[in-house]
Amino acid sequence: MPAPMPPLSPSAESALSALGELLKQARLKRRMSQEMLGQRCGVGRRVIAKLESSPASVPAGVFVEVLSVLDPEMLDNVVKAVAHDPIGDTLARQRMPTRAVQPRDDF
């Protein structure tokens, strides 16, 4: 039996709820039933229903597959958003040496 998930922060819970609702809206705009989307993603209707109502309990792979089926560009945008990491870039630059080491001329 898998270990229980730790509780999510309020901001993470809110973001996941919004994502679930947005995925539902995207599915409905495409006139797809939960059953149809589930078949295309290789999961059952109940997994899609759970993704739309309480996405924290659905594996990330299902979320990625749903994005890919609904619109591959959506998935690309998620990847680009995660890759764009100005805070991480700033922290990496701060850890760089402040001066370059001159090569020794031993000749």
BELKA-V999796 format. One record per residue. N is the residue number from 1. OMEGA is omega in whole degrees, -180 to 180 (NA if undefined). Layout:
{{N:OMEGA} {N:OMEGA}}
//
This chain:
{{1:-179} {2:178} {3:179} {4:179} {5:175} {6:180} {7:179} {8:174} {9:179} {10:-179} {11:178} {12:178} {13:179} {14:-180} {15:180} {16:177} {17:178} {18:178} {19:178} {20:180} {21:179} {22:176} {23:177} {24:179} {25:179} {26:178} {27:-178} {28:177} {29:179} {30:180} {31:179} {32:174} {33:175} {34:179} {35:-179} {36:179} {37:178} {38:179} {39:-179} {40:-180} {41:-180} {42:178} {43:180} {44:180} {45:-177} {46:178} {47:178} {48:178} {49:179} {50:178} {51:-179} {52:-176} {53:179} {54:-171} {55:-179} {56:-177} {57:-178} {58:180} {59:-179} {60:179} {61:178} {62:178} {63:-180} {64:180} {65:178} {66:177} {67:-179} {68:-180} {69:-179} {70:-179} {71:-179} {72:179} {73:176} {74:180} {75:177} {76:180} {77:177} {78:180} {79:179} {80:-180} {81:179} {82:-180} {83:178} {84:-173} {85:-177} {86:179} {87:178} {88:178} {89:179} {90:179} {91:179} {92:178} {93:-180} {94:-180} {95:180} {96:178} {97:-177} {98:176} {99:179} {100:177} {101:180} {102:177} {103:-179} {104:177} {105:-176} {106:-177} {107:NA}}
//
